[in-house]
């Protein structure tokens, strides 16, 4: 899903806050020839490939990784162990959701690349209310980029029977993972009061509509 922005405007009217999700910049993935799944390359390798791609170079090499970018539709990469694989240039969506369901199993996989909430009031103390913290440089260089938040759940459903009768349904959670990267929260009193007033007014208007 493409980036989403949500703005809250009070009855003055005055913008109180702005929430936005963001996709990533260009990233590079690799896939072994006998596999279907692409995997993210380390960030320093992605940076080197992106620089070569932008400068329209046909070759790139970094720390044992050797890339052939001659055919942009069929780019190749040789790993430090001399294994050859295919590579592609892509990006991480702002929001990504995969849901599959069958009588016996349900899979949910959700990713949010980045979330930021800004204080839009003119007399703010902190402009950025909520934002992810950048990981240390040594981690950025050696590890593939990760989304700000990720949730994965695999649920198995089993019918418990007695004889020929189905007695009950048993849900078994085979796998559950929740990942949230480190983040900052900075809130001042003026922002909290404006936000509380926004929801109070919205709630009062909803009650008035119900009466009518």
Backbone as CSV, one residue per row, in Angstrom:
resi,resn,N_x,N_y,N_z,CA_x,CA_y,CA_z,C_x,C_y,C_z
1,UNK,0.846,-1.193,0.000,0.000,0.000,0.000,0.881,1.243,0.000
2,UNK,0.448,2.264,-0.737,1.196,3.508,-0.828,1.093,4.298,0.492
3,UNK,1.988,5.301,0.690,1.956,6.102,1.924,0.592,6.735,2.175
4,UNK,0.236,6.834,3.469,-1.044,7.403,3.889,-0.783,8.558,4.850
5,UNK,-1.542,9.661,4.686,-1.467,10.788,5.605,-2.837,11.117,6.153
6,UNK,-2.925,11.340,7.468,-4.195,11.680,8.120,-3.992,12.959,8.922
7,UNK,-4.843,13.940,8.653,-4.758,15.227,9.349,-5.990,15.427,10.219
8,UNK,-5.789,15.830,11.482,-6.890,16.139,12.395,-7.030,17.653,12.509
9,UNK,-8.209,18.162,12.141,-8.483,19.597,12.169,-9.648,19.850,13.122
10,UNK,-9.462,20.779,14.072,-10.512,21.035,15.061,-11.552,22.022,14.518
11,UNK,-12.466,22.466,15.384,-13.586,23.303,14.957,-13.216,24.771,14.762
12,UNK,-11.970,25.161,15.008,-11.582,26.582,14.912,-11.734,27.185,13.507
13,UNK,-11.251,26.613,12.380,-10.531,25.344,12.228,-9.015,25.546,12.332
14,UNK,-8.369,24.566,12.936,-6.922,24.587,13.100,-6.410,23.157,13.085
15,UNK,-5.367,22.923,12.323,-4.807,21.570,12.259,-4.089,21.254,13.570
16,UNK,-4.456,20.128,14.172,-3.881,19.729,15.458,-2.677,18.816,15.261
17,UNK,-2.842,17.802,14.449,-1.767,16.827,14.257,-1.849,16.215,12.875
18,UNK,-0.733,15.696,12.435,-0.661,15.030,11.131,0.061,13.706,11.311
19,UNK,-0.600,12.622,10.898,-0.043,11.272,10.995,0.263,10.776,9.595
20,UNK,1.442,10.195,9.419,1.798,9.703,8.095,2.593,8.404,8.173
21,UNK,2.330,7.538,7.207,3.139,6.340,7.017,3.977,6.561,5.764
22,UNK,5.178,5.986,5.741,6.091,6.218,4.624,6.648,4.902,4.113
23,UNK,6.824,4.827,2.801,7.519,3.688,2.205,9.022,3.941,2.287
24,UNK,9.802,2.928,1.994,11.256,3.070,2.066,11.798,3.629,0.754
25,UNK,13.071,3.957,0.752,13.741,4.270,-0.495,14.021,2.975,-1.253
26,UNK,14.800,3.068,-2.296,15.118,1.881,-3.093,15.941,0.897,-2.268
27,UNK,15.579,-0.370,-2.349,16.333,-1.447,-1.698,16.590,-2.539,-2.726
28,UNK,17.517,-3.435,-2.398,17.894,-4.508,-3.323,17.698,-5.860,-2.655
29,UNK,17.187,-6.802,-3.424,16.944,-8.154,-2.941,17.624,-9.164,-3.858
30,UNK,17.923,-10.334,-3.293,18.547,-11.391,-4.090,17.772,-12.688,-3.940
31,UNK,17.858,-13.532,-4.970,17.146,-14.815,-4.995,18.030,-15.862,-5.661
32,UNK,18.198,-16.995,-4.998,18.927,-18.101,-5.614,18.129,-18.629,-6.804
33,UNK,18.809,-19.159,-7.784,18.158,-19.561,-9.027,17.117,-20.662,-8.817
34,UNK,17.325,-21.509,-7.827,16.387,-22.620,-7.598,15.362,-22.306,-6.513
35,UNK,15.266,-21.034,-6.126,14.310,-20.626,-5.095,13.321,-19.611,-5.666
36,UNK,12.190,-19.463,-4.977,11.169,-18.505,-5.407,11.180,-17.220,-4.581
37,UNK,11.754,-17.295,-3.399,11.663,-16.168,-2.465,12.880,-15.261,-2.551
38,UNK,12.613,-13.945,-2.601,13.681,-12.951,-2.556,13.986,-12.588,-1.104
39,UNK,15.274,-12.310,-0.833,15.699,-11.880,0.495,16.462,-10.562,0.385
40,UNK,16.314,-9.717,1.418,16.986,-8.424,1.421,18.499,-8.583,1.533
41,UNK,19.219,-7.757,0.809,20.676,-7.715,0.915,21.087,-6.772,2.038
42,UNK,22.286,-6.955,2.618,22.773,-6.009,3.628,22.763,-4.590,3.084
43,UNK,22.550,-3.628,3.974,22.367,-2.243,3.559,23.564,-1.693,2.782
44,UNK,24.777,-2.018,3.207,25.954,-1.482,2.512,26.050,-2.016,1.085
45,UNK,25.578,-3.249,0.872,25.565,-3.811,-0.486,24.485,-3.121,-1.311
46,UNK,23.328,-2.890,-0.701,22.242,-2.189,-1.397,22.668,-0.779,-1.807
47,UNK,23.381,-0.086,-0.916,23.833,1.276,-1.207,24.786,1.278,-2.402
48,UNK,25.712,0.305,-2.431,26.669,0.219,-3.533,25.965,-0.104,-4.853
49,UNK,24.995,-1.005,-4.812,24.247,-1.362,-6.018,23.410,-0.187,-6.512
50,UNK,22.793,0.540,-5.569,21.964,1.687,-5.948,22.820,2.786,-6.592
51,UNK,24.006,3.017,-6.058,24.900,4.025,-6.631,25.306,3.641,-8.049
52,UNK,25.633,2.350,-8.243,26.007,1.888,-9.580,24.821,1.975,-10.535
53,UNK,23.632,1.662,-10.033,22.419,1.693,-10.858,22.106,3.119,-11.317
54,UNK,22.189,4.070,-10.396,21.870,5.465,-10.716,22.888,6.040,-11.700
55,UNK,24.166,5.645,-11.530,25.218,6.153,-12.417,25.301,5.363,-13.724
56,UNK,24.365,4.432,-13.907,24.257,3.664,-15.150,25.502,2.812,-15.414
57,UNK,26.059,2.270,-14.324,27.204,1.372,-14.476,26.716,-0.057,-14.701
58,UNK,27.541,-0.848,-15.384,27.182,-2.238,-15.666,27.747,-3.211,-14.637
59,UNK,28.742,-2.760,-13.862,29.379,-3.624,-12.874,29.443,-2.911,-11.530
60,UNK,29.404,-3.707,-10.464,29.570,-3.175,-9.110,30.180,-4.260,-8.238
61,UNK,31.056,-3.860,-7.327,31.701,-4.834,-6.443,31.908,-4.208,-5.073
62,UNK,31.569,-4.965,-4.026,31.778,-4.514,-2.654,31.948,-5.720,-1.741
63,UNK,33.086,-5.799,-1.075,33.384,-6.817,-0.066,33.016,-8.232,-0.536
64,UNK,33.437,-8.583,-1.731,33.214,-9.945,-2.219,31.940,-10.143,-3.003
65,UNK,31.030,-9.175,-2.974,29.808,-9.229,-3.772,30.103,-8.620,-5.151
66,UNK,29.840,-9.362,-6.228,30.098,-8.879,-7.580,28.799,-8.889,-8.374
67,UNK,28.377,-7.701,-8.826,27.091,-7.566,-9.505,27.287,-7.270,-10.980
68,UNK,26.394,-7.855,-11.791,26.341,-7.587,-13.223,24.993,-6.945,-13.520
69,UNK,25.020,-5.651,-13.832,23.793,-4.887,-14.052,23.577,-4.574,-15.536
70,UNK,24.249,-5.313,-16.410,24.182,-5.028,-17.845,22.747,-5.096,-18.359
71,UNK,22.057,-6.183,-18.023,20.659,-6.349,-18.424,19.781,-5.980,-17.234
72,UNK,19.120,-4.821,-17.288,18.355,-4.333,-16.138,17.145,-5.217,-15.829
73,UNK,16.731,-6.057,-16.763,15.622,-6.985,-16.517,16.101,-8.341,-16.009
74,UNK,17.424,-8.543,-15.991,17.971,-9.838,-15.567,19.315,-9.593,-14.894
75,UNK,19.296,-8.848,-13.773,20.525,-8.504,-13.070,20.992,-9.664,-12.198
76,UNK,22.293,-9.843,-12.136,22.881,-10.990,-11.432,23.877,-10.518,-10.378
77,UNK,24.069,-11.374,-9.376,25.003,-11.074,-8.283,25.722,-12.338,-7.874
78,UNK,27.036,-12.243,-7.736,27.833,-13.373,-7.249,28.193,-13.096,-5.798
79,UNK,27.802,-14.018,-4.892,28.049,-13.849,-3.461,29.508,-14.146,-3.141
80,UNK,29.975,-13.781,-1.930,31.361,-14.056,-1.550,31.745,-15.535,-1.646
81,UNK,30.764,-16.452,-1.525,31.058,-17.883,-1.641,30.932,-18.382,-3.080
82,UNK,30.870,-17.442,-4.042,30.784,-17.715,-5.477,29.434,-18.255,-5.932
83,UNK,28.437,-18.262,-5.052,27.084,-18.637,-5.458,26.475,-17.499,-6.277
84,UNK,25.892,-17.850,-7.423,25.301,-16.824,-8.287,23.800,-16.761,-8.064
85,UNK,23.261,-15.557,-7.989,21.828,-15.385,-7.771,21.319,-14.200,-8.588
86,UNK,20.013,-14.092,-8.649,19.379,-12.969,-9.334,19.089,-11.864,-8.328
87,UNK,19.117,-10.612,-8.779,18.831,-9.489,-7.889,17.786,-8.581,-8.542
88,UNK,17.093,-7.836,-7.701,16.099,-6.890,-8.203,16.081,-5.650,-7.321
89,UNK,15.641,-4.546,-7.911,15.531,-3.264,-7.221,14.060,-3.032,-6.890
90,UNK,13.768,-2.760,-5.610,12.380,-2.597,-5.195,12.325,-1.632,-4.012
91,UNK,11.242,-1.639,-3.264,11.114,-0.802,-2.067,10.134,-1.469,-1.106
92,UNK,10.184,-1.063,0.164,9.263,-1.566,1.176,8.025,-0.681,1.206
93,UNK,6.859,-1.272,1.022,5.615,-0.511,1.027,5.388,0.125,2.393
94,UNK,4.659,1.243,2.404,4.336,1.906,3.667,3.551,0.967,4.580
95,UNK,2.551,0.293,4.023,1.765,-0.705,4.747,1.654,-1.951,3.876
96,UNK,1.795,-3.108,4.495,1.734,-4.374,3.753,0.988,-5.404,4.593
97,UNK,0.029,-6.079,3.991,-0.776,-7.071,4.707,-0.980,-8.296,3.837
98,UNK,-0.754,-9.450,4.431,-1.025,-10.726,3.760,-1.920,-11.567,4.674
99,UNK,-3.041,-12.013,4.113,-3.993,-12.799,4.900,-4.426,-14.017,4.086
100,UNK,-4.267,-15.187,4.642,-4.733,-16.416,4.008,-5.542,-17.210,5.019
101,UNK,-6.564,-17.879,4.524,-7.458,-18.598,5.427,-7.921,-19.901,4.775
102,UNK,-7.971,-20.942,5.566,-8.489,-22.239,5.142,-9.216,-22.850,6.337
103,UNK,-9.955,-23.934,6.133,-10.664,-24.551,7.273,-9.755,-24.952,8.429
104,UNK,-8.477,-25.205,8.135,-7.580,-25.700,9.185,-6.528,-24.699,9.635
105,UNK,-6.302,-23.623,8.855,-5.219,-22.707,9.231,-5.503,-21.288,8.761
106,UNK,-5.119,-20.319,9.613,-5.229,-18.900,9.285,-3.866,-18.241,9.468
107,UNK,-3.430,-17.470,8.446,-2.143,-16.783,8.495,-2.359,-15.282,8.335
108,UNK,-1.749,-14.504,9.226,-1.795,-13.046,9.137,-0.367,-12.519,9.229
109,UNK,-0.007,-11.665,8.279,1.331,-11.063,8.284,1.178,-9.587,7.916
110,UNK,1.564,-8.701,8.825,1.392,-7.259,8.638,2.713,-6.548,8.881
111,UNK,3.007,-5.554,8.014,4.216,-4.744,8.173,3.884,-3.268,7.984
112,UNK,4.476,-2.433,8.824,4.405,-0.981,8.680,5.836,-0.477,8.578
113,UNK,6.178,0.113,7.446,7.568,0.504,7.226,8.005,1.637,8.155
114,UNK,7.187,2.698,8.255,7.542,3.829,9.112,6.277,4.600,9.488
115,UNK,6.226,5.081,10.727,5.105,5.882,11.213,5.656,7.121,11.909
116,UNK,5.071,8.284,11.579,5.479,9.530,12.226,4.248,10.375,12.513
117,UNK,4.195,10.980,13.700,3.095,11.863,14.100,3.688,13.222,14.454
118,UNK,3.168,14.273,13.818,3.699,15.626,14.017,2.673,16.523,14.701
119,UNK,3.184,17.417,15.544,2.369,18.449,16.187,2.265,19.635,15.232
120,UNK,1.046,19.965,14.793,0.858,21.039,13.820,0.403,22.360,14.449
121,UNK,0.333,22.415,15.764,-0.077,23.647,16.438,1.016,24.709,16.315
122,UNK,0.643,25.989,16.192,1.655,27.046,15.981,2.575,27.262,17.187
123,UNK,2.097,27.009,18.400,2.907,27.256,19.598,3.441,25.954,20.192
124,UNK,3.864,25.042,19.322,4.325,23.728,19.789,5.658,23.839,20.547
125,UNK,5.861,22.876,21.440,7.161,22.700,22.092,7.976,21.660,21.345
126,UNK,7.316,20.568,20.957,7.966,19.506,20.198,7.237,19.350,18.861
127,UNK,7.948,19.517,17.761,7.336,19.367,16.445,6.965,17.905,16.170
128,UNK,7.887,16.986,16.458,7.652,15.567,16.195,7.205,14.888,17.495
129,UNK,5.971,14.424,17.499,5.402,13.779,18.687,5.852,12.325,18.775
130,UNK,5.851,11.643,17.634,6.176,10.213,17.598,6.987,9.940,16.336
131,UNK,8.148,9.291,16.494,8.947,8.929,15.317,9.944,7.833,15.696
132,UNK,10.258,6.943,14.748,11.213,5.869,15.012,12.629,6.417,15.173
133,UNK,13.420,5.730,15.992,14.822,6.085,16.179,15.666,5.313,15.173
134,UNK,16.581,6.008,14.518,17.462,5.331,13.570,18.385,4.371,14.320
135,UNK,18.551,3.149,13.820,19.456,2.202,14.486,20.903,2.658,14.372
136,UNK,21.797,2.106,15.212,23.213,2.477,15.144,23.802,2.222,13.754
137,UNK,24.820,2.996,13.399,25.403,2.904,12.056,25.941,1.521,11.740
138,UNK,26.535,0.836,12.742,27.102,-0.485,12.461,26.009,-1.500,12.140
139,UNK,24.807,-1.305,12.719,23.689,-2.194,12.412,23.102,-1.871,11.040
140,UNK,23.030,-0.576,10.709,22.491,-0.162,9.414,23.343,-0.711,8.279
141,UNK,24.667,-0.709,8.470,25.575,-1.137,7.407,25.558,-2.641,7.189
142,UNK,25.418,-3.418,8.273,25.588,-4.866,8.170,24.289,-5.651,8.058
143,UNK,23.143,-5.030,8.345,21.882,-5.761,8.355,20.907,-5.183,7.330
144,UNK,20.018,-6.036,6.799,18.985,-5.537,5.887,18.035,-4.599,6.632
145,UNK,17.405,-3.659,5.934,16.449,-2.756,6.606,15.234,-3.522,7.113
146,UNK,14.730,-3.086,8.270,13.558,-3.738,8.859,12.416,-2.734,8.992
147,UNK,11.173,-3.211,8.923,10.044,-2.292,9.101,9.958,-1.804,10.535
148,UNK,9.283,-0.676,10.738,9.114,-0.145,12.087,8.299,-1.109,12.949
149,UNK,7.238,-1.678,12.375,6.394,-2.614,13.121,6.054,-3.807,12.230
150,UNK,6.041,-4.984,12.839,5.709,-6.203,12.100,4.965,-7.172,13.020
151,UNK,3.907,-7.761,12.495,3.120,-8.734,13.254,2.870,-9.954,12.379
152,UNK,3.090,-11.123,12.944,2.882,-12.371,12.205,2.211,-13.382,13.130
153,UNK,1.199,-14.053,12.620,0.459,-15.020,13.430,0.001,-16.176,12.547
154,UNK,0.209,-17.392,13.055,-0.265,-18.607,12.384,-1.152,-19.363,13.369
155,UNK,-2.429,-19.497,13.019,-3.388,-20.172,13.889,-3.910,-21.435,13.213
156,UNK,-3.841,-22.555,13.928,-4.371,-23.813,13.421,-5.687,-24.134,14.130
157,UNK,-6.648,-24.595,13.367,-7.965,-24.928,13.898,-8.208,-26.421,13.748
158,UNK,-8.534,-27.064,14.868,-8.763,-28.512,14.870,-10.136,-28.811,15.451
159,UNK,-10.852,-29.650,14.777,-12.164,-30.084,15.276,-11.973,-31.290,16.198
160,UNK,-12.415,-31.156,17.440,-12.329,-32.256,18.408,-13.620,-33.064,18.309
161,UNK,-13.496,-34.317,18.016,-14.670,-35.170,17.811,-14.723,-36.307,18.814
162,UNK,-15.912,-36.796,19.002,-16.128,-37.976,19.842,-17.041,-38.916,19.062
163,UNK,-16.452,-39.992,18.597,-17.212,-40.877,17.718,-17.401,-40.198,16.374
164,UNK,-18.630,-40.074,15.945,-18.934,-39.407,14.681,-19.415,-37.973,14.890
165,UNK,-19.501,-37.535,16.133,-19.991,-36.193,16.424,-18.840,-35.217,16.668
166,UNK,-18.973,-34.019,16.124,-18.002,-32.960,16.360,-18.360,-32.251,17.661
167,UNK,-17.482,-32.324,18.658,-17.781,-31.797,19.980,-17.435,-30.309,20.109
168,UNK,-16.253,-29.905,19.600,-15.831,-28.512,19.747,-14.718,-28.191,18.758
169,UNK,-14.433,-26.893,18.657,-13.353,-26.413,17.797,-12.207,-25.924,18.684
170,UNK,-11.006,-26.419,18.420,-9.832,-26.056,19.210,-8.889,-25.209,18.361
171,UNK,-8.609,-23.980,18.828,-7.661,-23.091,18.155,-6.294,-23.211,18.802
172,UNK,-5.296,-23.432,17.979,-3.918,-23.564,18.458,-3.050,-22.551,17.719
173,UNK,-2.425,-21.630,18.468,-1.565,-20.624,17.859,-0.159,-21.207,17.732
174,UNK,0.175,-21.554,16.502,1.447,-22.215,16.227,2.616,-21.249,16.270
175,UNK,2.359,-20.008,15.843,3.449,-19.032,15.779,2.878,-17.621,15.914
176,UNK,3.458,-16.806,16.811,3.063,-15.415,16.979,4.332,-14.572,17.169
177,UNK,4.457,-13.509,16.366,5.621,-12.629,16.495,5.173,-11.172,16.377
178,UNK,5.695,-10.337,17.270,5.412,-8.895,17.222,6.731,-8.152,17.365
179,UNK,7.040,-7.326,16.368,8.286,-6.568,16.375,7.977,-5.080,16.271
180,UNK,8.518,-4.287,17.192,8.404,-2.828,17.124,9.790,-2.244,17.373
181,UNK,10.257,-1.440,16.441,11.567,-0.822,16.596,11.509,0.290,17.650
182,UNK,12.668,0.667,18.140,12.759,1.720,19.160,12.235,3.042,18.605
183,UNK,11.523,3.811,19.443,10.937,5.067,18.979,10.953,6.119,20.090
184,UNK,10.762,7.380,19.676,10.676,8.519,20.593,9.226,8.983,20.689
185,UNK,8.809,9.387,21.889,7.535,10.079,22.095,7.819,11.370,22.860
186,UNK,7.412,12.506,22.273,7.614,13.812,22.912,6.299,14.580,22.837
187,UNK,5.668,14.794,23.993,4.346,15.412,24.035,4.360,16.573,25.022
188,UNK,3.756,17.718,24.619,3.618,18.843,25.544,2.148,19.000,25.940
189,UNK,1.890,19.777,26.984,0.535,19.912,27.534,-0.429,20.525,26.526
190,UNK,0.038,21.515,25.764,-0.836,22.162,24.792,-1.345,21.195,23.737
191,UNK,-0.484,20.293,23.295,-0.874,19.301,22.296,-1.907,18.339,22.877
192,UNK,-1.688,17.884,24.114,-2.628,16.950,24.752,-4.001,17.586,24.941
193,UNK,-4.033,18.847,25.400,-5.305,19.532,25.611,-6.063,19.722,24.290
194,UNK,-5.334,20.064,23.223,-5.963,20.253,21.914,-6.515,18.942,21.378
195,UNK,-5.779,17.877,21.614,-6.220,16.562,21.144,-7.452,16.099,21.920
196,UNK,-7.445,16.309,23.244,-8.598,15.937,24.065,-9.834,16.746,23.659
197,UNK,-9.648,18.039,23.387,-10.766,18.888,22.978,-11.316,18.464,21.623
198,UNK,-10.418,18.034,20.723,-10.846,17.570,19.402,-11.796,16.389,19.523
199,UNK,-11.419,15.392,20.323,-12.255,14.200,20.465,-13.515,14.482,21.278
200,UNK,-13.437,15.441,22.222,-14.630,15.810,23.002,-15.676,16.453,22.092
201,UNK,-15.236,17.378,21.238,-16.153,18.040,20.313,-16.753,17.033,19.344
202,UNK,-15.912,16.132,18.824,-16.402,15.108,17.893,-17.431,14.205,18.558
203,UNK,-17.209,13.856,19.836,-18.138,13.008,20.564,-19.453,13.737,20.841
204,UNK,-19.356,15.031,21.192,-20.567,15.825,21.447,-21.409,15.961,20.174
205,UNK,-20.749,16.169,19.034,-21.475,16.294,17.764,-22.166,14.982,17.398
206,UNK,-21.508,13.869,17.694,-22.104,12.561,17.402,-23.340,12.324,18.263
207,UNK,-23.273,12.727,19.550,-24.434,12.561,20.445,-25.579,13.444,19.979
208,UNK,-25.250,14.665,19.503,-26.296,15.583,19.044,-26.985,15.036,17.807
209,UNK,-26.223,14.397,16.914,-26.815,13.794,15.723,-27.713,12.635,16.078
210,UNK,-27.334,11.853,17.105,-28.165,10.720,17.539,-29.495,11.195,18.095
211,UNK,-29.471,12.355,18.782,-30.731,12.885,19.342,-31.697,13.318,18.227
212,UNK,-31.116,13.880,17.167,-31.932,14.353,16.059,-32.396,13.197,15.167
